[in-house]
Amino acid sequence: EIVLTQSPGTLSLSPGERATLSCRASQNVSGSYLAWYQQKPGQAPRLLIYGASSRATGIPDRFSGSESGTDFTLTISRLEPEDFAVYYCQQYDSSPPVWSFGPGTKVDIK
Amino acid sequence: QVQLVQSGAEVRKPGASVKVSCKASGYTFPSYYIHWVRQAPGQGLEWMGRVNPSGGSTSYAQKFQGRVTMTRDTSTNTVYMELSSLRSEDTAVYYCARVNRPYSYGYGYWGQGTLVIVSS
């Protein structure tokens, strides 16, 4: 079973700053199977990145994803007020077919 | 446009069952699996399983094996998730979701969520 670990648990930043969120997999994960979500209170999650680095439709280009081995990174180049939220990574394991989420990183206003 | 519309909030007693529906529209229903994800209050996201609307085959997370049943009705483009032997820890918002495009593994479409409260 692949386990995703996200760090930090909370990231306190100011608008305009750069945010770097980490997601580490316990085993090799194909980048094709890695996604990132943003969730605000009372709302369903919103897909930001799929395939580790492809932005979903309508997602601003200040959001970017990258991978290096079992480490995946979500970067928000310049935080806007609406970006303060919880972010989850998610992976798919094909054998057997199982999806799982990381525990989340909360980005809050410093 | 793609829409997933879920049934309303439910309150159940421990030991009971709950059945949540998810009606899909705006796309060819058999073409995409529907997944179920839940979120307990103040907690993270948890994948429960998926159903293939085309043939009805299912895959469940090990944690829910034996307690969850996912079905579909192709005549109404609706998917159902039934969870039995409810306990207080099953209190959560339950979401249905679909990937954003073929060969993607990211859920680009979500239902609005259904709150299930388990309480005596």
Interface residues (C-beta under 8 A of the other chain):
Chain A: S32 Y33 L34 A35 Y37 Q39 A44 P45 L47 I49 Y50 G51 A56 T57 Y88 Q90 Q91 Y92 P96 P97 V98 W99 S100 F101 G102 P103 G104
Chain B: H35 V37 G44 L45 E46 W47 R50 S59 A61 Q62 Y95 N100 S104 Y105 G106 Y107 G108 W110 G111 Q112 G113
